[in-house]
Amino acid sequence: MISADIIQGLSLRFRRPVTWGVILGFGILWIPARLLAGVSIQRMGAWEFFLPALILTAHLALAPIPWQWTGDSRPRATLLRGVLQAAPWNAAWVLLLLWGVTDFVQPAKPVQNAVGPAPHQDRPAPRDEPADRRPPEGRPQVDRQAPEEERPPQGRLPAEDRPAPPPPGPRPEWTMLFLNLPFALVLGLFLSEKERVERSESDLVDRERQARARALQSQMHPHVLFNVLGGLTELVHEDPEAAEEALVGLTELLRMLMKHGSALSLPLGEERALLERYLDIESIRLGPRLEVEVTWQDGLDRILVPPLLLQPLVENAVKHGISPHPEGGIIRIEAARTEMGLLLRVANTGMPLDRGAKAGTGLGNLRERLALLPQARPTLDLRQEGEWTVAELRLEVPLGP
């Protein structure tokens, strides 16, 4: 059974435009090369126009497989094992390919004249010979034709008019076999090694990206706690009972933040629970000045997303929009499906957006983490819509049924 890594490598190999460019270029350049070698266009068969590209496609698809078949986690077989696997494998598929196109490769055989009477040829009528060359009357007529042994057999061409027999040597398909076998061996080794190096580099990049994402997520812990504790210090003097209740919620918030900081992806429903805990603490501190509205489509809680996507947006709205405004304001949180993926939207009233202000730690951290997700094509837009400050995040992630 072919492993998933081999299938994935084959798919990536033929999704690259350079692969098809090489195949097309090889097929196009084959005809001029044959013409320069002295083969006339009339002698070329139909196979001359598609067989070279077909053989190269087979090489690119099949030659690396025995080198990538290891039976374990290694990306490429050792040199000895690779050669032992590649030799019979390449011989099998090359022979099968050449057997399938033998009818195209075989040159046309010259049509030989059938044994039998020579075709009728118009011969000029014998001219009257001069009188002095005619035999005397009464003498028998002498046959002037060539002796029997000098005349060619009836129905055959003279030796000088016969086509020359083909020179001795290997048949064309055997020549192609002996040329393709070493080429397949070397090409398979080269492609498997190249893809091994590319996979190794890709793994290193992924690990570096994951480490960077975890480091950025861990920076959010003290940032969130610092903001929450900064607000609770005022509440301790104003309402000790409310401050005690908020500290109990802060313990649960810290536990949830630790889980979000160590994971690379979590169900969106867990971030929703984190937001509820955070907003409960802020509601204790701000009281009626904070009003929260949530619009959450069904079925989104199971979607796997990077942690802490909504929390920085909500925290930014509370810190810079609601808290500094004397009358407070409204926060609207929305999660919805779109044609391209997932839409997360946080809008708030209160203090308007200050375009000249420097980006806070939360938003700056979020933008850095989004830059580590190129496969999701994230976009973060922060704008003012009338009295509403809107932060809109879009991600191309699998949403499921």
Contacts in CASP RR format, 6 or more apart in sequence:
PFRMAT RR
TARGET T0000
AUTHOR 0000-0000-0000
METHOD contacts of the structure
MODEL  1
MISADIIQGLSLRFRRPVTWGVILGFGILWIPARLLAGVSIQRMGAWEFF
LPALILTAHLALAPIPWQWTGDSRPRATLLRGVLQAAPWNAAWVLLLLWG
VTDFVQPAKPVQNAVGPAPHQDRPAPRDEPADRRPPEGRPQVDRQAPEEE
RPPQGRLPAEDRPAPPPPGPRPEWTMLFLNLPFALVLGLFLSEKERVERS
ESDLVDRERQARARALQSQMHPHVLFNVLGGLTELVHEDPEAAEEALVGL
TELLRMLMKHGSALSLPLGEERALLERYLDIESIRLGPRLEVEVTWQDGL
DRILVPPLLLQPLVENAVKHGISPHPEGGIIRIEAARTEMGLLLRVANTG
MPLDRGAKAGTGLGNLRERLALLPQARPTLDLRQEGEWTVAELRLEVPLG
P
2 65 0 8 1.000
2 69 0 8 1.000
3 68 0 8 1.000
3 69 0 8 1.000
3 71 0 8 1.000
5 68 0 8 1.000
5 75 0 8 1.000
6 65 0 8 1.000
6 68 0 8 1.000
6 69 0 8 1.000
9 68 0 8 1.000
9 195 0 8 1.000
10 61 0 8 1.000
12 195 0 8 1.000
13 19 0 8 1.000
13 60 0 8 1.000
13 61 0 8 1.000
13 64 0 8 1.000
13 191 0 8 1.000
13 195 0 8 1.000
14 20 0 8 1.000
14 60 0 8 1.000
14 61 0 8 1.000
19 60 0 8 1.000
22 56 0 8 1.000
23 53 0 8 1.000
23 56 0 8 1.000
23 57 0 8 1.000
23 60 0 8 1.000
24 53 0 8 1.000
26 52 0 8 1.000
26 53 0 8 1.000
26 56 0 8 1.000
27 49 0 8 1.000
27 52 0 8 1.000
27 53 0 8 1.000
27 56 0 8 1.000
30 48 0 8 1.000
30 52 0 8 1.000
30 53 0 8 1.000
31 44 0 8 1.000
31 48 0 8 1.000
31 49 0 8 1.000
34 44 0 8 1.000
34 48 0 8 1.000
35 41 0 8 1.000
43 107 0 8 1.000
45 104 0 8 1.000
46 104 0 8 1.000
47 101 0 8 1.000
47 104 0 8 1.000
47 105 0 8 1.000
51 101 0 8 1.000
51 104 0 8 1.000
51 105 0 8 1.000
54 97 0 8 1.000
54 101 0 8 1.000
55 97 0 8 1.000
55 180 0 8 1.000
58 93 0 8 1.000
58 97 0 8 1.000
59 180 0 8 1.000
59 183 0 8 1.000
59 184 0 8 1.000
59 187 0 8 1.000
59 188 0 8 1.000
60 187 0 8 1.000
60 191 0 8 1.000
62 89 0 8 1.000
62 90 0 8 1.000
62 93 0 8 1.000
62 184 0 8 1.000
63 86 0 8 1.000
63 90 0 8 1.000
63 184 0 8 1.000
63 185 0 8 1.000
63 187 0 8 1.000
63 188 0 8 1.000
63 191 0 8 1.000
64 187 0 8 1.000
64 188 0 8 1.000
64 191 0 8 1.000
64 192 0 8 1.000
64 195 0 8 1.000
65 89 0 8 1.000
66 77 0 8 1.000
66 82 0 8 1.000
66 85 0 8 1.000
66 86 0 8 1.000
66 89 0 8 1.000
66 90 0 8 1.000
66 188 0 8 1.000
67 76 0 8 1.000
67 77 0 8 1.000
67 82 0 8 1.000
67 85 0 8 1.000
67 86 0 8 1.000
67 188 0 8 1.000
67 189 0 8 1.000
67 191 0 8 1.000
67 192 0 8 1.000
67 193 0 8 1.000
68 75 0 8 1.000
68 76 0 8 1.000
68 77 0 8 1.000
68 192 0 8 1.000
68 195 0 8 1.000
69 77 0 8 1.000
69 85 0 8 1.000
70 76 0 8 1.000
70 77 0 8 1.000
70 81 0 8 1.000
75 192 0 8 1.000
75 195 0 8 1.000
75 196 0 8 1.000
75 199 0 8 1.000
75 200 0 8 1.000
76 192 0 8 1.000
76 193 0 8 1.000
76 196 0 8 1.000
77 85 0 8 1.000
77 192 0 8 1.000
82 189 0 8 1.000
83 185 0 8 1.000
86 184 0 8 1.000
86 185 0 8 1.000
86 188 0 8 1.000
86 189 0 8 1.000
87 181 0 8 1.000
87 185 0 8 1.000
90 180 0 8 1.000
90 181 0 8 1.000
90 184 0 8 1.000
90 185 0 8 1.000
91 177 0 8 1.000
91 181 0 8 1.000
94 176 0 8 1.000
94 177 0 8 1.000
94 180 0 8 1.000
94 181 0 8 1.000
94 184 0 8 1.000
95 177 0 8 1.000
98 105 0 8 1.000
98 173 0 8 1.000
98 176 0 8 1.000
98 177 0 8 1.000
99 173 0 8 1.000
102 173 0 8 1.000
105 172 0 8 1.000
105 173 0 8 1.000
105 176 0 8 1.000
106 172 0 8 1.000
107 172 0 8 1.000
110 163 0 8 1.000
113 155 0 8 1.000
113 156 0 8 1.000
113 157 0 8 1.000
115 155 0 8 1.000
115 156 0 8 1.000
116 154 0 8 1.000
116 155 0 8 1.000
117 154 0 8 1.000
117 155 0 8 1.000
118 154 0 8 1.000
118 155 0 8 1.000
135 141 0 8 1.000
135 142 0 8 1.000
145 151 0 8 1.000
152 158 0 8 1.000
152 159 0 8 1.000
156 162 0 8 1.000
170 178 0 8 1.000
209 372 0 8 1.000
210 264 0 8 1.000
212 368 0 8 1.000
212 372 0 8 1.000
213 264 0 8 1.000
213 306 0 8 1.000
213 369 0 8 1.000
213 372 0 8 1.000
214 261 0 8 1.000
214 262 0 8 1.000
214 264 0 8 1.000
216 365 0 8 1.000
216 368 0 8 1.000
216 369 0 8 1.000
217 260 0 8 1.000
217 261 0 8 1.000
217 262 0 8 1.000
217 307 0 8 1.000
217 308 0 8 1.000
217 369 0 8 1.000
218 261 0 8 1.000
219 361 0 8 1.000
219 365 0 8 1.000
220 257 0 8 1.000
220 260 0 8 1.000
220 261 0 8 1.000
220 308 0 8 1.000
220 311 0 8 1.000
220 312 0 8 1.000
220 362 0 8 1.000
220 365 0 8 1.000
221 254 0 8 1.000
221 257 0 8 1.000
221 258 0 8 1.000
221 261 0 8 1.000
223 361 0 8 1.000
223 362 0 8 1.000
223 365 0 8 1.000
224 253 0 8 1.000
224 257 0 8 1.000
224 278 0 8 1.000
224 311 0 8 1.000
224 315 0 8 1.000
225 250 0 8 1.000
225 254 0 8 1.000
225 257 0 8 1.000
227 315 0 8 1.000
227 319 0 8 1.000
228 246 0 8 1.000
228 250 0 8 1.000
228 253 0 8 1.000
228 278 0 8 1.000
228 281 0 8 1.000
228 282 0 8 1.000
229 250 0 8 1.000
231 285 0 8 1.000
232 243 0 8 1.000
232 246 0 8 1.000
232 247 0 8 1.000
232 250 0 8 1.000
232 281 0 8 1.000
232 285 0 8 1.000
234 285 0 8 1.000
235 242 0 8 1.000
235 243 0 8 1.000
235 246 0 8 1.000
235 284 0 8 1.000
235 285 0 8 1.000
236 243 0 8 1.000
242 284 0 8 1.000
242 285 0 8 1.000
245 284 0 8 1.000
246 281 0 8 1.000
246 284 0 8 1.000
246 285 0 8 1.000
249 277 0 8 1.000
249 280 0 8 1.000
249 281 0 8 1.000
250 281 0 8 1.000
252 277 0 8 1.000
253 274 0 8 1.000
253 277 0 8 1.000
253 278 0 8 1.000
253 281 0 8 1.000
256 270 0 8 1.000
256 273 0 8 1.000
256 274 0 8 1.000
256 277 0 8 1.000
257 274 0 8 1.000
259 266 0 8 1.000
259 270 0 8 1.000
260 266 0 8 1.000
260 270 0 8 1.000
260 271 0 8 1.000
260 274 0 8 1.000
260 307 0 8 1.000
260 308 0 8 1.000
261 307 0 8 1.000
261 308 0 8 1.000
263 307 0 8 1.000
264 306 0 8 1.000
264 307 0 8 1.000
265 304 0 8 1.000
265 305 0 8 1.000
265 306 0 8 1.000
265 307 0 8 1.000
266 304 0 8 1.000
266 305 0 8 1.000
266 306 0 8 1.000
266 307 0 8 1.000
267 301 0 8 1.000
267 302 0 8 1.000
267 303 0 8 1.000
267 304 0 8 1.000
267 305 0 8 1.000
268 300 0 8 1.000
268 301 0 8 1.000
268 302 0 8 1.000
268 303 0 8 1.000
268 304 0 8 1.000
268 305 0 8 1.000
268 335 0 8 1.000
268 342 0 8 1.000
269 300 0 8 1.000
269 301 0 8 1.000
269 302 0 8 1.000
270 307 0 8 1.000
271 305 0 8 1.000
271 307 0 8 1.000
271 308 0 8 1.000
271 309 0 8 1.000
271 310 0 8 1.000
271 311 0 8 1.000
272 296 0 8 1.000
272 301 0 8 1.000
272 310 0 8 1.000
272 335 0 8 1.000
274 311 0 8 1.000
275 310 0 8 1.000
275 311 0 8 1.000
275 314 0 8 1.000
275 333 0 8 1.000
278 311 0 8 1.000
278 314 0 8 1.000
278 315 0 8 1.000
279 290 0 8 1.000
279 292 0 8 1.000
279 314 0 8 1.000
279 331 0 8 1.000
282 290 0 8 1.000
282 318 0 8 1.000
283 290 0 8 1.000
283 292 0 8 1.000
286 318 0 8 1.000
286 322 0 8 1.000
286 323 0 8 1.000
286 328 0 8 1.000
289 322 0 8 1.000
289 325 0 8 1.000
289 327 0 8 1.000
289 328 0 8 1.000
289 329 0 8 1.000
290 318 0 8 1.000
290 322 0 8 1.000
290 328 0 8 1.000
290 329 0 8 1.000
290 331 0 8 1.000
291 329 0 8 1.000
291 330 0 8 1.000
291 331 0 8 1.000
292 330 0 8 1.000
292 331 0 8 1.000
292 333 0 8 1.000
293 330 0 8 1.000
293 331 0 8 1.000
293 332 0 8 1.000
293 333 0 8 1.000
294 332 0 8 1.000
294 333 0 8 1.000
294 334 0 8 1.000
295 332 0 8 1.000
295 333 0 8 1.000
295 334 0 8 1.000
295 335 0 8 1.000
295 336 0 8 1.000
296 333 0 8 1.000
296 334 0 8 1.000
296 335 0 8 1.000
297 335 0 8 1.000
297 336 0 8 1.000
297 337 0 8 1.000
300 335 0 8 1.000
300 336 0 8 1.000
300 337 0 8 1.000
300 342 0 8 1.000
300 399 0 8 1.000
303 342 0 8 1.000
303 397 0 8 1.000
303 398 0 8 1.000
303 399 0 8 1.000
303 400 0 8 1.000
304 397 0 8 1.000
305 342 0 8 1.000
305 395 0 8 1.000
305 397 0 8 1.000
306 369 0 8 1.000
306 373 0 8 1.000
308 366 0 8 1.000
308 369 0 8 1.000
309 344 0 8 1.000
309 366 0 8 1.000
309 393 0 8 1.000
309 395 0 8 1.000
310 333 0 8 1.000
310 335 0 8 1.000
310 344 0 8 1.000
310 346 0 8 1.000
310 393 0 8 1.000
312 362 0 8 1.000
312 363 0 8 1.000
312 365 0 8 1.000
312 366 0 8 1.000
313 344 0 8 1.000
313 346 0 8 1.000
313 363 0 8 1.000
313 366 0 8 1.000
313 391 0 8 1.000
313 393 0 8 1.000
314 331 0 8 1.000
314 333 0 8 1.000
314 346 0 8 1.000
315 362 0 8 1.000
316 346 0 8 1.000
316 360 0 8 1.000
316 362 0 8 1.000
316 363 0 8 1.000
316 391 0 8 1.000
317 331 0 8 1.000
317 346 0 8 1.000
317 347 0 8 1.000
317 348 0 8 1.000
317 389 0 8 1.000
317 391 0 8 1.000
318 331 0 8 1.000
318 348 0 8 1.000
320 351 0 8 1.000
320 354 0 8 1.000
320 357 0 8 1.000
321 328 0 8 1.000
321 329 0 8 1.000
321 348 0 8 1.000
321 349 0 8 1.000
321 350 0 8 1.000
321 351 0 8 1.000
321 389 0 8 1.000
322 328 0 8 1.000
322 329 0 8 1.000
322 331 0 8 1.000
322 348 0 8 1.000
322 349 0 8 1.000
322 350 0 8 1.000
322 351 0 8 1.000
324 351 0 8 1.000
325 349 0 8 1.000
325 350 0 8 1.000
325 351 0 8 1.000
327 350 0 8 1.000
328 349 0 8 1.000
328 350 0 8 1.000
329 348 0 8 1.000
329 349 0 8 1.000
329 350 0 8 1.000
330 348 0 8 1.000
330 349 0 8 1.000
331 346 0 8 1.000
331 347 0 8 1.000
331 348 0 8 1.000
332 345 0 8 1.000
332 346 0 8 1.000
332 347 0 8 1.000
332 348 0 8 1.000
333 345 0 8 1.000
333 346 0 8 1.000
334 343 0 8 1.000
334 344 0 8 1.000
334 345 0 8 1.000
334 346 0 8 1.000
334 347 0 8 1.000
335 342 0 8 1.000
335 343 0 8 1.000
335 344 0 8 1.000
335 345 0 8 1.000
336 342 0 8 1.000
336 343 0 8 1.000
336 345 0 8 1.000
337 343 0 8 1.000
337 399 0 8 1.000
338 394 0 8 1.000
340 377 0 8 1.000
340 394 0 8 1.000
340 396 0 8 1.000
341 394 0 8 1.000
341 395 0 8 1.000
341 396 0 8 1.000
341 397 0 8 1.000
341 399 0 8 1.000
342 394 0 8 1.000
342 395 0 8 1.000
342 396 0 8 1.000
342 397 0 8 1.000
342 399 0 8 1.000
343 392 0 8 1.000
343 393 0 8 1.000
343 394 0 8 1.000
344 392 0 8 1.000
344 393 0 8 1.000
344 394 0 8 1.000
344 395 0 8 1.000
345 390 0 8 1.000
345 391 0 8 1.000
345 392 0 8 1.000
345 393 0 8 1.000
346 390 0 8 1.000
346 391 0 8 1.000
347 385 0 8 1.000
347 388 0 8 1.000
347 389 0 8 1.000
347 390 0 8 1.000
347 391 0 8 1.000
348 388 0 8 1.000
348 389 0 8 1.000
349 387 0 8 1.000
349 388 0 8 1.000
349 389 0 8 1.000
350 387 0 8 1.000
350 389 0 8 1.000
351 389 0 8 1.000
352 384 0 8 1.000
352 387 0 8 1.000
352 389 0 8 1.000
353 382 0 8 1.000
353 383 0 8 1.000
353 384 0 8 1.000
353 389 0 8 1.000
359 367 0 8 1.000
363 382 0 8 1.000
366 380 0 8 1.000
367 380 0 8 1.000
370 378 0 8 1.000
370 380 0 8 1.000
370 393 0 8 1.000
373 395 0 8 1.000
375 396 0 8 1.000
376 395 0 8 1.000
376 396 0 8 1.000
376 397 0 8 1.000
377 395 0 8 1.000
377 396 0 8 1.000
378 393 0 8 1.000
378 394 0 8 1.000
378 395 0 8 1.000
379 392 0 8 1.000
379 393 0 8 1.000
379 394 0 8 1.000
380 391 0 8 1.000
380 392 0 8 1.000
380 393 0 8 1.000
381 390 0 8 1.000
381 391 0 8 1.000
381 392 0 8 1.000
381 393 0 8 1.000
382 389 0 8 1.000
382 390 0 8 1.000
382 391 0 8 1.000
382 392 0 8 1.000
383 389 0 8 1.000
383 390 0 8 1.000
383 392 0 8 1.000
384 390 0 8 1.000
END
